Amino acid sequence: MHHSEDTIAERSFQELLDLRHDAGPDGEARTVLAIEAMHLNAGRVLHGGVAMTMLDVAMANACRARDTLGRRAVTVEMKTSFLRPGGVAGDRVAASGLVRHVTQSMAFCDGELRDMAGTLLATASGTFRYVSPGSPIGTTTAG
C-alpha cells in the first residue's frame, strides 16, 4: 500500500499498518493483518515491532470492550515472547487480546499472535491503565 505525504500525516499508526479489528467471544478482541512488504524486517519476515503493535492493540481493545465507562486503555507495561517467525508477504496473521483481571483503573491482559493455520507465533502480557475520553494521556481516572 502506497500513501502520499498528505495522506500519511492524517492517518493513525494503526491505519498506516492497515490493521483490521473484530470482536471475539468472552471479551476477546482480534487484530488482523494481511502482511505486505512494508511489514517485513531485513530477513523478509514480519517485523517484531509490527507483531508487538498488533498484540498491544488487541489487548487494549479487549480492555476497552470490558470497560462500561467508555474509557481508553493505555499501555503501562508489556512483555512479548517471540516463538517463531511471523510470516511473509501475502500471509495473514491475527492477534487476540483477552482481559484476565480488571480493577477500577487498571486491566491485566494476555495476547497471542497466530497465523491463519492457528500456529502460535508470539505471546504477550500487558498492564493497561484506563484514561477518561478526551483527557491528556497524563491524566488518569481515580483509583
Number of C-alpha atoms within 10 A of each C-alpha: 8 8 10 7 8 8 10 13 11 10 12 10 12 13 11 16 19 16 19 14 18 12 16 13 7 10 17 22 26 26 23 21 21 17 23 17 13 15 21 19 14 7 9 14 18 23 19 17 12 20 23 22 17 29 31 30 24 30 36 28 25 28 31 22 19 17 16 7 12 13 21 21 26 21 16 12 12 17 14 18 12 15 12 10 15 24 20 20 15 10 15 17 24 24 29 28 31 25 26 13 11 16 10 11 16 19 26 20 23 23 28 23 28 19 18 12 8 10 13 19 20 22 21 21 21 21 23 24 25 28 22 17 13 9 12 9 14 6 11 17 13 9 9
